[in-house]
Amino acid sequence: MDIEFVRSRFIKHFDGKTGNVYTSPGRINLIGEHTDYNGGFVFPGAVDKGIMAEMRANGTEDTVMAYAIDLKDRVDFKLSDPNGPRASWARYIYGIALEMKKLGVPVKGFNIAFAGDVPLGAGMSSSAAMESCFAFGLNDIFGDNKVSQWDMALAGQATEHNYCGVKCGIMDQFASVFGKAGCLMRLDCRSREFEYFPFKPDGYRLVLLDSVVKHQLAGSPYNDRRNSCENVVKHIQAKHPEGKFETLRDCTWEQLEEVKEEVGAEDYKRAKFVLGEKDRVLGVCEALNEGDYEKVGELMYKTHEGLSKDYEVSCEELDFLNDIAKENGVTGSRIMGGGFGGCTINLVRNDLYKKFIEDAKKKFNEKYGHEPKVYDVVISDGSRKLC
Ligand code: GLA
């Protein structure tokens, strides 16, 4: 993706003038899945794939003219229209513009053309990349860059909640805004404190295998998982009126056991996964500090098992990719992101890499009639202005 490509489309589809160009990345997550909306820890990093947008105030009060370059789709809408546009991609623009307005940015009409190379539906947060890119641009064009990075991330999350129907956590928008080349970030989603962790595993690399099965987070399955977790918290709170239980982060294993019968088998399993995952992220941090990548990998496999059996967000294709990783002696492998399709993330020794990829392509193709896509992970910078 390059600036000239986006610029040429911006010029062609609007009035020939140029604007400013912004970019925001997608993300990977080493470990800590479905923990963000439970107040737990996540361990993401931004990648070298993302969204690039050219934007310019168009002098109108509230007319947005938007062009999705990859889809060759043009949508114009007014920010004052209470329903907003119908096209799902345009709702991200509408939503973020209204959320930025809520933060005090005097957003007026603007033109925007954007393109992306973060694969859609792969669990790499193409939607968060859009939200943070557009937020960054609006903050620059209309807001004197007064809105903080955290507020832009939160505005992205609010866009998902209020305009796109996904009650997501904060991990994706956080990673897209705060990413730093060469570093993973450990974020405590309850306190919002985070640390950069330089990630250069000697002798290993990270690679994603994309099953190309598309997940659909909007609507039920993702939100259902969240509801289950919140239900367990409610029951624990009711049993312990003396305490303050906001998320599963505030709950112990013993408290979960106390409500096991009343919350039912399904919600119990979901919460069990989340409590385990919180401990696994901390385990990975310790292992990274000690340079113990075999331990990191072991915890990744445990996460996969939990996501597959207890949280039930895997699918046949992802379990199959995980099995191939195991058979090839890959150090760690698991579903990445929300699940229901998308990618596995694999920590693999350099000397096994080639054989693993060949084997995964061959076996997956034999079974599903197409190869998985392979993305080598390059940990990169977060949202920024390009020109
Ligand atoms: C999606 C959501 C995130 C997070 C992950 C699962 O990517 O947007 O907030 O919950 O799923 O870890």
Boltz pocket constraint, residues with backbone or C-beta under 6 A from the ligand:
constraints:
  - pocket:
      binder: B
      contacts: [[A, 32], [A, 33], [A, 34], [A, 35], [A, 36], [A, 37], [A, 123], [A, 125], [A, 168], [A, 169], [A, 170], [A, 171], [A, 172], [A, 337], [A, 338], [A, 339]]
      max_distance: 6.0
